[in-house]
């Protein structure tokens, strides 16, 4: 993997009427109606693009990012309508992309890697649209907690995240690198909704909350809650053990002041989360997304701190091979002089 690099004015976009409408109608029917409606506007349907983006369960980082991504790109290209849809998270997103139920989706790196490599049978059909941000995996505990290290949490209830979430996969990967099994060495809790985790820790129902990256909503809620919170990450020796077992992970740092009360940088391990495309995303739509993202990078980063890393330069750097890029994205990168 390359080392990561350290923005049309027209009529209103066509939008899918409702989530229930999208779920109940075949994709071809939805697209046909959108195309017919576009024909009534001042621009031909070929210039309009409605793209369905899968995120995750409410209260997590993916829905937050998805909303900012859709809004920033839509403001840059008003004929590009990105419709966000809550899902069960990264694992389900890969499946939904493969069967054409979504156009693009947000996928944690630990799930995206095997999917792109074809280990789950979907590799030949999925491509990279954009790199989102690097996610450093951490535990958060209440500030007054006596626990200072990952091993202090053994035998205790810990919230790993929402079922199907890439963060749960990251937690299991990191802990296995330390020779720990979340189901045997901890009382692992998985949730229906990611947003339920902070309240469980604040109520004393769990000793710690697993999460990651900059501006993650669960950590924000916990650190800004009564009494505050602090973080537990693998130390240098533990990181070395994890990386030796899982070399696809990389060291990643959460900068100071990313969360309330966090005065020092926190180094852990993690990977890049990605925006992936399924086979239904046309080359032209992929090109339009890449162009809009390039023009909207500053606007997106101003909306969401972690999205400052969502750039086409980082997309090129974080994608293991140019062949894994969506054809439309690859074409735009070449035209913009951002690829080899």
N, C-alpha and C positions, 0 to 999 in steps of 0.2 A: 504494500500500500504506500502511495506517495505520502510524504510528510505534509500535513495540512498547512496551507498558507495563512501567515498571521494577518438606477436606480431606473391616443387616437380619440380623439374626441369624437363621440358619436352618440347614438340614441341609447336608451336603457337596455341592459343585457336581458336575455331570456332567462327566466328562473323556474326551476321545478316547483310546483305548487306547494307540496308538503312532504314531510318524511313518509307519511302513510301512503301518499300517492306514489312516491318513488318505490316503496317496498312492495306495493301491490300490483304495479304495472310492469310489463316486460321492458327491458332497456331499449329495444328497438322502437317500441311504441312511444316511450318518453321522448326519445331523440327525434322521432318523426314529427311529433306534435310541436317540439321546440323549433324544428326547422320550418314547419308550416307557419308558426307564429312569427318567426323572424322574417318571413317573406312579406309580412304586412308592414315592416318598418322601412326606414330609409336606406338601410344597407342590406346587401344580399346575405342569405343565411350562411354562405361559405365564409363570411368574415366574422361570424359570431361563434363563440365557444362556451358551452356550459359544461363544467367539469365537476364531478362528484368526488369529494375528498373525505376519506375515512380517517377518524381521529382515534378516540378511545372513550372510556367511561367518564362521565362528568366529574369534575373536581381534580383531574390530573393535569399534567403538563401538556399533553398532546392536544386536548381541546382548546387550551389557552393559546398554544402556538398556531393551531389550525385557524382560529378566528383571526388572529393578527395577520397571518399569511394571506388569507382570502381577502381581507379588507385592504391590505397594502397593495396587493397585485391588482385588485379590482379598481382601486383609485387610479392606478397607473395606466391600466388598459380597461376602460369601461365596457368594452365588448367581450371581456373575459370574466365570466361569472363562475366563481368557485363556490360550490355548495358543500358545506361541512356536514358530516353525518357522524353521530356518536356510534361507536362499535365497542366490542369487548377488548380491543387493543391490538397490539402488534401481531400476535399469532393469528387472530381471526382476520386481520387486514390482509395478510398474505393470501389466505384462502379466498377471500372476497375478490381480491385483485385477479387471482387466477381464473375465477369463473365469470369474470366480467361484471360483477355487481358493483364495483367501484372503478373509477378511472385512475385515481391516484390515492395514496394512503401514507400515513406516517408509521414508520417501522423502526423499532429499536435495533441497534447494530447487531446484537447477539442473535436476533431473529432474521435480520436482513441478510447477514453473511451466508448462512446455510441456504436461504431461499435463492439468492443470486448464484450460488454455486450449484444449485440443482439438487441439493441433498433431500429436499422435500418434494421433488417432482415439479416444482414451479419455476426453476431457475431459467429455463429457456424463454419464459413468457414475461418475466419481470425485468424492468430496467430502472436505472437511477435517473430521477428528475432533479433532485437537489440534495445537498448535504444540509442537515438542520443545525445541529450543534453537538459538541462532544459532551457526553454524560459521565461525570465522575460519581460512582456509586458510594453512598454513605448511609450510616445510621444516624438518626437524631434521637436524643433523649431529653427529658426535662432537665433544666439547668441544675436543679438540686439533686439529680440522680447520682447514686454512688458509682455507677458504672463508667469506666474509663476506656475499656478496650473491648474488642469484639468478643473475646473469650469470656469476658464478664457477663455476657448476655446468654451464655449456654444454660439451657434448661428453662429459660424464661419465655413468655409470650412476646413475639415480635411480629409487627405487621410488615409483610413483604410487598403488598400492593394489590391491585385488582387482578382477578383471575384472567389469564390470557395476556397480561401486560408484559411488555418487554422488560420492564424494571424487575419483575419477578424472575425472569430468565437471567438477568444480570446478577441479581442477588444469589441465585443458585450457583451461577458460574463462579462468582467471586468466592463464595464460601467453600465451594468444592476445591478451589485452589489452595485453601488452607486446611484441606482434609476434613471439612465439616459438612454434615448433611443437615439442611434446614429442618427436615421432618423428624430426624432422630436426635440431633444435638440441640434443637430449639423447639419451642412450641409455635410453629409457623402459622401465621394467620393470613389468609388471602380473602379479598373482599369482592363484593359485587360492584361497589362504587369506590373509586380511588379516594374521593373526598371524605370518606368516613374514617380514614386512618388517624388524622390528627386528634379528633375527639376521643378516640379510644386511648391514646397515650395520655392526654390531659386528664381523662377520667380514671387513670390507673388500671385500665383493662389490658394494656400492653406496656412493656418496658421500653420499647423502641420502635421507631418507624423507619423503614428503608425507603430511600428515594435517590434522587441524583440531579446533578447539574445546577445551573444558575437559575434562580427565579422559580424553582419548582413549587407549585401551590401548596403542597402538603407541608413542606419545610417552612414556607412563608407563614402559614397559619400557626404552626407550632412555635416558631421563634417569636412571633408577634402576640402569642397568647399569654395568659396569666403566668408569670414566673419565667417566661422565656424558655429557650432550649439551647443545647450545644450539640456538637457533632462527634461521631466516632468513625474513624476511617482506618484502613490498614496502615500500619507503620511501615517503615522502609524495608525491614526484613520480611514482613508479610507481603508487601507488594512484589518483592523479588520472587517469593514462592508462587504467588498467583500468576505472574507473568511467565514464569518458567513452565507452568502447566498449561497456561492459556495464552500463547504468544500473540493471538489476534487482538487481545486487549492492549491498551496503551495507558501510560500514566496520564492523568488529567488533573488539573488544579482548579478549584473553586476560588476565585479571587476574594480578597478581603471585602467586607461590607456587602457581599452578595445577599446576606440575610441579616436581620436585626440581631445585634450583639456579636456578630462574627467579625473579630478584629484582625485575624490572621488568615493567610491563605491555607487551604486544606487540600492536600494532595492525596489522590486515590487512584483507582484504575477504572477504565470504562471504554467506551467506543463511540463512534459517530452514529447518531440516529439519522435516518434518511427519509426523503420523500421518494417513494417508489411508484412506478406506473405499471398498470396491467396492460394486456394486449389491446384493450379497447381505445386507448389514448392514441389519437392520430399523430402523425409526424407534425402536422401544422399546429395542432393544439400544444404539443410539447415545445415547439419553437416559440409559440406565443407566451407560454408560461416562463420559459427561460428569459425571453426578452423583457417581460414585465418584471421578473425578479431582479434582473440586472439593473433596471431603471429604478426599482423600489428598494434597493438594499438599505440605503440610509433611512428611509421612511419606516421600513420594517424594524430595523434595529432600534429606532427611537420609540417604537411601540412596545417592544419587548426586549429586555436586556439580553436574554440568551439568544435571540434572533440576530444579534450583531455578528454571529458566526455564520449566518445563512447567506452565503455569497457564492457566486459562480466560481470564483477563484478557489474557495474551499471545496466546492463540489468537484472540480477537476482534480484537486489534490487528494481528496478523501476517497475517490472511486478507484478501486484496485486496478481497473482496466478501462480504457476508453470504449471498448466493445460493450461494456455493461451500461453505458449511458443511453438514455432514450435517443432515438435518431434525431428528433427535433431539437433536443438539447445539444446533442453533439454538433449539429449543423450551426446552431447559434454560437456556440463556443468558438468554433472555427472562424466564423464571420467576424466575431468580436475580438479575435486575436488572443483568446484566453486558453487555447489548447495547443498542443504540439502539432 
